[in-house]
Amino acid sequence: MAVGRWLLAIAVVFALATSALAQDADRLVTSALSNIRAYETLSYLTDEIGARPSGSANAARAVQWTTERFREWGIDAHTEKVTVPHWVRGDERASLVSHNDQKIVLTALGGSIATPPAGITADVIEVNSFDELKQLGTKVKGKIVYYNNPMDLELVKARRSFEAYSRAVIYRGSGASRAAEFGAVAALIRSVGSASLRTPHTGAMRYDAKQPKIPAAAMTIEDADLVHRLLGRGDRVRMHLMLTPKTLPDVESANVIAEIRGSEHPEEIVLIGGHLDSWDLGTGAIDDGSGVAMVMETLRLINDSIRESGLRPKRTIRGVLFMNEENGLNGGRAYFAAHRNEKHVAAIETDAGAATPTGFTTTLKGPAVDEVMAKTKVLDRLGAHRFETTAETGADTSFLIESGVTGFGLVPDPLHYFDYHHTPADTLDKIDAKELAQDTAAVAALAWTIAAE
């Protein structure tokens, strides 16, 4: 009987602790939903500072402003050095000299070299796969290779947008070097996007050190379709291409680190992160200014809650604003090098836009997923009480995940994410303040639940 009473007492204590944990998370959600502070933070970052490509003056301004903002809120914050590449876009022009000099709208891929000063004029040859490229072999010598690989819109409609993206983006990443292997003089891709109003989608590419470097660019979906139609009719398509990007010397930049120390296990860290850099075409509202705003607002909410209630999470909650996610991951790499020996309990990344939250990806499996589901029922309020097991949950935190840290990735509704991703249209007007608040609430609730245990 005594053992039975003891077990009952333990169960009651556990239930009360779980209830208190849920109530605290619920209060955070209520606070997040009652204001638009995250949107105001994002507004300054995008409208006042603007685009933040790695190595730029604006990236440096963003580091300074976010650090100062944390400190104004009474949150401990500092910067940690990151050396980043500094690639500058320059001018970009193209036309079909074979078809009355029709203008082709395109943009250089991040990291591309420039064309010769006079540009390149060459025939365009279309391929749909690397296998087709290999079959053509030296027939592409002296030509511009065009990879026609659209995103699978059926996957996008099924809310599997990131799967569709991963399938198409391989041609952006290595297409130039694969074409150069057979003597091509330039490489073009269809913009990796799910929609377009003749807006080109940029993104990083990489060169194989064993192959010659050739210029690479992304045509808008409309222009890619035009070239496809002309070639399909049997026309000879000849293009003049001019790109003037430059790779300047590396620049010293920084990650921004802010944290709220845990009361009982401060050495155990729950990391929440987003990336501070953006591409240069838009102002990086979706990718990833919104993630930065969520991280910052989560820490502000928890810090304000501590002031009001005195209740501090048992574990440390650390916000990291990574630099250079877009074209190098040097921020994530530098963070891991500096902090790999610390005990990270979880790493939560938010780098998928700011539409209505639908849940999280996680590296947890089986019963562990059921356990986190049981502890995060507050997410039902947001329609985000869903955890899907995946191998990857984020780019900047991937180094931690590969070392065994449990990963989580916020999943806003992805339907329209790739409409604007990496384009001039990635601007503040695409963000709904209420949806951003819901995303922030989801991140705050999950971070608090893990850290307060």
PyMOL commands that set and color helices and strands:
alter all, ss='L'
color gray80, all
select helices_A, chain A and resi 2-33+37-49+57-72+130-140+153-157+161-168+170-180+221-232+285-309+330-339+367-375+377-382+398-402+417-420+428-430+433-451
alter helices_A, ss='H'
color red, helices_A
select strands_A, chain A and resi 76-88+92-96+102-103+106-108+120-127+144-147+186-190+216-219+238-243+246-260+265-275+315-322+343-349+357-362+387-389+406-412
alter strands_A, ss='S'
color yellow, strands_A
deselect
rebuild
show_as cartoon
